[in-house]
C-alpha cells in the first residue's frame, strides 16, 4: 500500500468508522490500496493539468523552474485530497458531510 492508501485507510478509520467496520476485514487493505492508486493517478493528472497551464506563463529563472514540479505536485495533491478525503464537517444534519464525494451513493457503505 502506498502513502495515499495509508492516508485513505487512516481517514476511513477516523472519520467513517462505521463504514470501515462494515467492510469485511480481509477487504479493507485492498480497498485502501485501490483508493491510494486512484488518488495517485488523480494527482498525476492534476499535476499535468497545472503544468500545462504554467507553460503559457512568463519565463522564470532557474530556481523557480527547478522548484516548479515540486510546487505543482503539492498543489495537485492538495486539490485531489480535498476532494477525495475532505476535512470532516461538524454537523449532525448532513449524514454525507464526512463521506468522500467519490464514495457517496455507492452501495455497501463505500
VENFENWO-V160459 format. One record per residue. N is the residue number from 1. PHI is phi in radians with two decimals (none if undefined). OMEGA is omega in whole degrees, 0 to 359 (NA if undefined). Layout:
# VENFENWO-V160459
N&PHI&OMEGA + N&PHI&OMEGA
This chain:
# VENFENWO-V160459
1&none&181 + 2&-1.48&183 + 3&-1.06&180 + 4&-1.26&176 + 5&-1.10&178 + 6&-1.13&177 + 7&-1.13&179 + 8&-1.11&180 + 9&-1.09&178 + 10&-1.11&179 + 11&-1.08&181 + 12&-1.10&178 + 13&-1.09&185 + 14&-1.40&190 + 15&-1.90&178 + 16&-2.31&188 + 17&-1.07&180 + 18&-1.17&177 + 19&-1.11&181 + 20&-1.12&181 + 21&-1.22&178 + 22&-1.23&178 + 23&-1.21&174 + 24&-1.00&185 + 25&-0.97&182 + 26&-1.25&180 + 27&-1.72&186 + 28&-1.09&182 + 29&-1.14&180 + 30&-1.15&178 + 31&-1.06&180 + 32&-1.12&179 + 33&-1.12&178 + 34&-1.11&179 + 35&-1.10&177 + 36&-1.08&178 + 37&-1.13&178 + 38&-1.06&179 + 39&-1.13&180 + 40&-1.02&180 + 41&-1.15&179 + 42&-1.16&177 + 43&-1.13&179 + 44&-1.09&178 + 45&-1.10&182 + 46&-1.16&177 + 47&-1.05&179 + 48&-1.13&177 + 49&-1.04&180 + 50&-1.15&178 + 51&-1.12&178 + 52&-1.09&178 + 53&-1.20&182 + 54&-1.27&183 + 55&-1.04&181 + 56&-1.55&181 + 57&-1.33&179 + 58&-1.04&175 + 59&-1.06&180 + 60&-2.18&180 + 61&-1.29&184 + 62&-1.03&183 + 63&-1.09&179 + 64&-1.15&179 + 65&-1.13&179 + 66&-1.17&182 + 67&-1.43&187 + 68&-0.98&181 + 69&-1.01&179 + 70&-1.17&179 + 71&-1.08&180 + 72&-1.13&179 + 73&-1.10&179 + 74&-1.13&179 + 75&-1.11&179 + 76&-1.10&179 + 77&-1.05&178 + 78&-1.07&179 + 79&-1.05&185 + 80&-1.19&181 + 81&-1.15&178 + 82&-1.12&179 + 83&-1.47&186 + 84&-1.51&181 + 85&-2.23&186 + 86&-1.19&175 + 87&-1.10&181 + 88&-1.19&177 + 89&-1.69&179 + 90&-1.61&181 + 91&-2.57&178 + 92&-1.75&185 + 93&-1.58&178 + 94&-2.14&183 + 95&-1.15&180 + 96&-1.65&186 + 97&-1.02&182 + 98&-1.68&181 + 99&-1.45&178 + 100&-0.99&182 + 101&-0.92&181 + 102&-1.17&184 + 103&-1.82&183 + 104&-1.12&176 + 105&1.46&178 + 106&-1.41&180 + 107&-1.34&177 + 108&1.34&177 + 109&1.31&181 + 110&-2.02&NA
